[in-house]
C-alpha cells in the first residue's frame, strides 16, 4: 500500500484555495508536486506556495513535461474540466474534478471513454455524495428501510450579488470565448450540489443516480446574465418519483439548503445547520449527521483510493450524468430565459444585490405545497415548459 499521494492542483484561486487549505491542515502540502494557474498571484496561498518551493506552471501540459502525479485536482472554470481531465488521465493521473463534471454530454462521454481506457478513476466533487452521512442514508434507501420513494424536494435561497457575477469572465455565461459549453447558473454551480443530491440519493447503486424521465421547467432572471438566477424544476424519474428543485440567487436573505424525502414508511428531512433525520410513522427516528460537516471529505476519499488502490469512488461520471442531463434539458426547455419585470426588482446598496421582494416567500410556499411558481400564481410567473428525456440519453 502506498503511503503518499503525489498531487497536481489545477486552479489555485477561488475554490482551489479550499483544497490548499485542506491539504495544509492535513500536513500534506509536501505531496503537491505542482500547481497550474495562469494567474497564480491572485491566490491567497501564493506566498505559501512560493515559501514551500512548490513549482507553478501556466499549463497542465507543462506540468506533465516536468512531473507526474497520482492525483490531479481540477478546480477551474466549467469549460476547462473535460479537456484538463482527459490530459490528466492520459498522463497517468487519477482525477478529482470539481462540479459540474463538464459543460456538455459529449464532453462527459469523452471523459468516460478515456477513464475506461486508461483505468484511472474520475471523481466529481459533489460534496454531499462523499459524506458518510449521505452514504449511510443512501444505503438505507437502497435496502428498503423506508419503503418505496414517493417524492422529494429541496429549497436553496442563497443571495448572490454584483461581486459574485463579476468575479470571472464566465460567470452566468452560456458559452466560453470559443463557443465552449458552460451554462453557468444557480443549478449548475453554487447550488448544483442539491439538485444532484435529489438524483443521487435515489440511485439504485452507490455509484449511480436516479435516471430522469421528464422535466417541467420554470426559469427566471433578475441579474444581467445569460442564464438564470432563479429556477423551479419538477422532475420525474424512471421509477415515477416526483422531485422538486427550487433555488434562487435573486433574494436578499439566505436560507437553506433544506430537503425532504418522502417514502412509504418514513420521511427524511434536513435543514442547514442540523442533521439529516428520518422519522417513521410509529415515532421511531434515526439521525445521519450533517453532510456539511464533511465538506472536503471528497479529498480524503480520493487520496485513500489512490493509497489503497481500491478505486472506490461513490460519485464519479455515472453518478453525475443525471445532473448534467438535467442542465442540458433545462436549457432546451427554456432557451430564452424570461427576466423578472422591472417593477418587481429591487437593488440593495451594501452588499450590491439584485433581488425580488416576496420571492423567498413564494418559493417557500412552493416548497411547502409541492408546487411550481406558476401554480402559486405570483404576477411574474410564467407557465412551465415540459421536456421528455429518452432513456437512450444515458450512455450506461
C-alpha positions in Angstrom: 0.0 0.0 0.0 1.3 3.5 -0.9 2.0 5.9 1.9 1.9 9.1 -0.1 -0.2 10.5 -2.9 1.5 13.0 -5.3 -0.8 15.8 -6.3 -1.1 18.4 -9.0 -3.7 21.1 -8.3 -5.1 22.9 -11.3 -6.7 26.2 -10.3 -5.4 27.7 -7.1 -7.6 30.8 -6.7 -11.4 30.6 -5.8 -12.4 27.2 -4.8 -8.9 25.9 -5.3 -8.0 27.6 -2.1 -10.3 25.2 -0.2 -8.1 22.3 -1.4 -4.9 24.1 -0.4 -6.4 24.9 3.0 -7.4 21.2 3.5 -4.0 19.9 2.4 -2.2 22.3 4.6 -4.4 21.4 7.6 -3.7 17.7 6.9 0.1 18.3 6.7 0.0 17.2 3.1 1.2 20.3 1.2 4.5 18.5 0.6 2.5 16.0 -1.5 1.8 18.8 -4.1 4.2 18.4 -6.9 3.0 21.4 -8.8 0.1 23.9 -9.2 -1.3 25.1 -12.5 -2.7 28.6 -12.9 -2.4 31.4 -15.4 -2.7 34.0 -12.6 -1.3 32.3 -9.5 -0.6 35.5 -7.8 -4.4 36.0 -7.3 -4.5 33.1 -4.9 -4.3 33.9 -1.2 -2.0 30.9 -0.9 0.5 32.2 -3.5 3.0 33.3 -0.8 2.7 29.9 0.9 3.3 28.1 -2.4 6.4 30.2 -3.0 7.7 29.5 0.5 7.2 25.8 0.1 9.0 25.8 -3.3 6.0 24.3 -5.0 6.5 24.7 -8.8 4.0 26.8 -10.6 3.0 26.0 -14.2 0.9 28.0 -16.7 -0.5 24.9 -18.3 -1.2 21.3 -17.4 0.9 20.1 -20.4 3.9 22.0 -18.9 3.5 20.2 -15.6 3.4 16.8 -17.2 6.5 17.5 -19.2 8.3 18.0 -15.9 6.5 15.9 -13.4 4.0 13.1 -12.7 1.1 13.0 -10.2 -1.0 10.2 -8.7 -4.0 12.6 -8.4 -5.0 15.7 -10.4 -7.4 18.0 -8.7 -9.3 20.2 -11.2 -10.8 23.4 -9.8 -11.0 25.6 -12.9 -13.9 27.1 -15.0 -16.5 24.6 -16.2 -15.5 24.8 -19.8 -12.0 23.6 -19.0 -12.9 20.5 -16.9 -13.2 17.9 -19.7 -10.0 18.9 -21.6 -7.9 19.0 -18.4 -9.4 15.7 -17.0 -8.5 14.0 -20.3 -4.9 15.4 -20.2 -4.5 14.3 -16.6 -5.8 10.7 -17.2 -3.7 10.3 -20.4 -0.7 11.2 -18.3 -1.4 8.6 -15.7 -3.2 10.6 -13.0 -6.5 9.8 -11.3 -8.8 12.8 -11.2 -10.9 14.7 -8.7 -12.8 17.2 -10.9 -15.0 19.9 -9.3 -18.7 20.0 -10.1 -20.2 20.1 -12.6 -18.3 17.3 -14.4 -18.4 19.1 -17.8 -20.3 21.6 -19.9 -21.9 19.0 -22.2 -22.9 15.3 -22.5 -20.4 14.9 -25.4 -17.5 16.1 -23.2 -18.7 13.8 -20.4 -18.8 10.8 -22.7 -15.3 11.6 -23.9 -14.1 11.7 -20.2 -15.9 8.3 -19.6 -14.2 6.7 -22.5 -10.7 8.0 -21.6 -11.3 6.9 -18.0 -12.2 3.4 -19.0 -9.2 3.1 -21.4 -6.6 4.5 -19.0 -8.0 2.6 -16.0 -7.9 5.8 -13.9 -10.7 6.9 -11.7 -12.6 10.2 -12.2 -14.4 11.6 -9.1 -16.8 14.6 -9.4 -16.8 16.9 -6.4 -20.4 17.0 -5.4 -19.6 17.4 -1.7 -22.6 15.6 0.0 -22.2 12.5 -2.1 -18.9 11.8 -0.5 -20.1 12.4 3.1 -20.5 9.5 5.4 -24.0 10.8 6.4 -25.3 10.7 2.8 -23.7 7.4 2.2 -25.4 5.9 5.3 -28.7 7.4 4.2 -28.4 6.1 0.6 -27.5 2.6 1.9 -30.7 2.6 4.0 -32.7 3.8 1.0 -31.3 1.0 -1.2 -32.0 -1.6 1.5 -35.7 -0.5 1.6 -35.6 0.7 5.2 -38.1 3.5 4.4 -40.2 1.6 1.8 -40.6 2.9 -1.8 -39.8 6.6 -2.5 -42.8 8.7 -3.3 -41.5 12.3 -3.8 -38.6 14.6 -2.8 -38.0 18.3 -2.8 -35.2 20.8 -1.9 -35.1 24.6 -1.4 -32.0 26.8 -1.7 -32.2 30.6 -1.2 -28.7 32.0 -1.5 -28.2 35.7 -2.2 -25.5 36.4 -4.8 -24.8 39.9 -6.0 -22.7 42.0 -8.2 -19.4 40.7 -6.8 -20.4 37.1 -7.5 -21.3 37.8 -11.1 -18.2 39.9 -11.7 -15.7 37.5 -10.2 -14.9 35.9 -13.5 -15.4 36.3 -17.2 -17.5 33.1 -17.4 -19.9 33.7 -14.5 -23.5 33.5 -15.7 -22.4 32.7 -19.3 -23.9 30.1 -21.7 -20.6 29.6 -23.5 -16.9 30.4 -23.4 -15.0 32.7 -25.8 -14.6 29.9 -28.4 -18.1 28.6 -28.0 -17.3 26.1 -25.3 -20.4 25.0 -23.3 -20.5 26.5 -19.8 -24.2 27.0 -18.8 -23.2 28.6 -15.5 -26.2 29.1 -13.3 -27.5 28.6 -9.8 -28.4 25.0 -10.8 -25.1 24.3 -12.4 -22.7 25.9 -9.9 -23.4 27.3 -6.4 -26.5 25.2 -5.7 -25.8 22.4 -8.1 -25.0 20.1 -5.2 -28.6 20.0 -4.1 -30.1 19.3 -7.5 -27.6 16.4 -7.9 -28.4 15.2 -4.4 -32.1 14.5 -5.2 -31.0 12.3 -8.1 -28.0 10.7 -6.2 -29.7 9.6 -3.0 -32.3 7.7 -5.0 -29.8 5.9 -7.3 -30.0 2.1 -7.4 -26.3 1.7 -6.8 -23.7 3.6 -4.8 -22.1 5.0 -7.9 -25.3 5.9 -9.7 -28.1 8.4 -9.6 -31.8 8.0 -10.4 -32.5 8.4 -14.1 -34.7 11.2 -15.3 -37.8 10.6 -17.5 -39.2 14.1 -17.8 -38.9 17.7 -16.5 -41.2 20.7 -16.1 -39.1 23.9 -16.0 -39.6 27.5 -15.0 -36.6 29.8 -15.3 -36.3 33.5 -14.3 -33.6 36.1 -14.1 -33.2 39.4 -12.2 -29.5 39.8 -12.8 -28.0 40.8 -16.2 -26.6 37.4 -17.1 -27.1 35.0 -20.0 -28.5 32.1 -17.9 -30.8 32.3 -14.9 -30.6 33.1 -11.2 -33.9 31.6 -10.2 -35.5 28.3 -11.1 -38.2 25.7 -10.3 -37.7 22.3 -11.8 -40.2 19.4 -11.3 -38.5 16.2 -12.4 -40.0 12.7 -12.7 -37.6 9.7 -12.5 -37.9 6.4 -14.4 -39.2 4.9 -11.2 -42.0 7.5 -11.2 -40.7 9.5 -8.3 -41.5 13.3 -8.4 -38.6 15.6 -7.5 -39.0 19.4 -6.9 -35.9 21.7 -7.0 -36.4 25.3 -6.0 -33.5 27.7 -6.0 -32.7 31.4 -6.3 -29.8 33.9 -6.0 -32.3 36.9 -6.5 -33.2 37.2 -2.9 -31.7 39.3 0.0 -31.8 36.8 2.9 -30.1 33.5 3.0 -31.9 30.3 3.7 -31.2 26.6 3.1 -30.4 24.2 1.8 -33.2 22.1 3.1 -34.7 19.0 1.7 -37.5 16.4 2.4 -37.6 12.9 1.1 -41.0 11.2 1.4 -41.2 7.4 1.4 -43.9 4.9 2.1 -42.9 4.3 5.7 -40.9 7.4 6.7 -40.0 11.0 5.9 -36.4 12.2 5.8 -35.8 15.9 6.5 -32.7 18.2 6.5 -32.3 21.9 7.2 -28.9 23.6 7.1 -27.2 23.6 10.4 -29.0 20.4 11.6 -28.8 16.7 11.0 -30.4 14.6 8.4 -33.2 12.8 10.3 -35.6 10.0 9.3 -38.9 9.8 11.1 -41.2 6.8 10.8 -45.0 6.8 11.3 -44.6 4.8 14.6 -42.5 7.6 16.1 -39.1 5.9 15.6 -36.3 8.3 14.4 -32.8 7.9 13.1 -30.1 10.7 12.7 -27.5 10.6 10.0 -25.5 13.7 10.9 -24.9 16.9 8.9 -23.3 16.4 5.4 -22.0 20.0 5.6 -19.5 18.9 8.3 -17.8 16.8 5.7 -17.4 19.5 3.0 -14.0 18.3 1.9 -14.3 14.6 2.7 -14.2 14.1 -1.1 -10.5 14.9 -1.0 -9.8 12.2 1.7 -11.9 9.6 -0.2 -9.8 10.2 -3.4 -6.5 10.2 -1.6 -7.4 6.9 0.1 -8.5 5.4 -3.2 -5.0 6.2 -4.6 -3.2 4.9 -1.5 -5.1 1.6 -1.3 -5.7 1.1 -5.0 -9.4 0.5 -4.5 -10.7 3.0 -7.0 -13.8 3.0 -4.7 -15.4 6.4 -5.8 -19.0 7.0 -4.7 -19.6 9.9 -7.0 -18.0 9.7 -10.4 -19.1 10.1 -14.0 -22.2 7.8 -13.9 -23.4 9.4 -10.7 -23.1 12.8 -12.2 -24.9 12.1 -15.5 -28.4 12.9 -14.3 -27.4 16.3 -13.2 -25.7 17.0 -16.5 -28.7 15.7 -18.4 -31.0 17.9 -16.3 -28.9 21.0 -17.1 -29.0 20.3 -20.8 -32.7 19.6 -20.7 -33.5 22.7 -18.6 -31.9 24.9 -21.3 -33.6 23.1 -24.1 -36.9 23.5 -22.4 -36.4 27.3 -21.9 -33.8 28.5 -24.3 -34.7 32.2 -23.7 -34.8 32.9 -20.0 -37.5 35.5 -19.1 -36.5 38.4 -16.9 -38.5 39.4 -13.9 -40.5 42.5 -14.8 -38.6 45.6 -13.7 -41.3 46.7 -11.3 -40.7 43.6 -9.2 -36.9 44.0 -9.0 -35.0 45.9 -6.3 -31.3 46.6 -5.7 -29.6 46.8 -2.3 -26.6 49.1 -1.9 -24.4 47.1 0.6 -23.9 44.4 -0.4 -24.9 45.1 -4.0 -27.6 42.5 -4.6 -30.4 42.5 -7.2 -33.4 40.8 -5.7 -37.2 40.3 -6.0 -39.2 41.2 -2.8 -41.5 38.4 -1.9 -39.7 35.8 -4.0 -38.4 33.9 -0.9 -41.9 33.6 0.4 -43.3 32.4 -2.9 -40.6 29.7 -3.3 -41.1 28.7 0.3 -44.8 28.3 -0.3 -44.0 26.2 -3.5 -41.8 24.0 -1.3 -44.5 23.6 1.3 -47.2 22.8 -1.2 -45.1 20.9 -3.7 -46.0 23.2 -6.5 -44.3 25.3 -9.2 -44.4 29.1 -9.0 -46.9 29.3 -11.9 -49.3 27.1 -9.8 -49.0 29.6 -6.9 -49.6 32.4 -9.5 -47.4 35.4 -8.4 -47.8 38.2 -11.0 -44.4 37.5 -12.6 -44.8 33.7 -13.1 -44.9 32.0 -16.5 -46.2 28.5 -17.3 -43.6 25.8 -17.0 -42.2 24.1 -20.1 -42.2 20.3 -20.3 -39.5 18.1 -21.8 -39.2 14.4 -22.1 -35.8 12.6 -21.8 -35.2 9.5 -23.8 -33.6 6.5 -22.0 -31.0 6.5 -24.8 -29.6 9.8 -23.4 -27.9 7.8 -20.7 -24.7 6.0 -22.1 -24.7 3.3 -19.5 
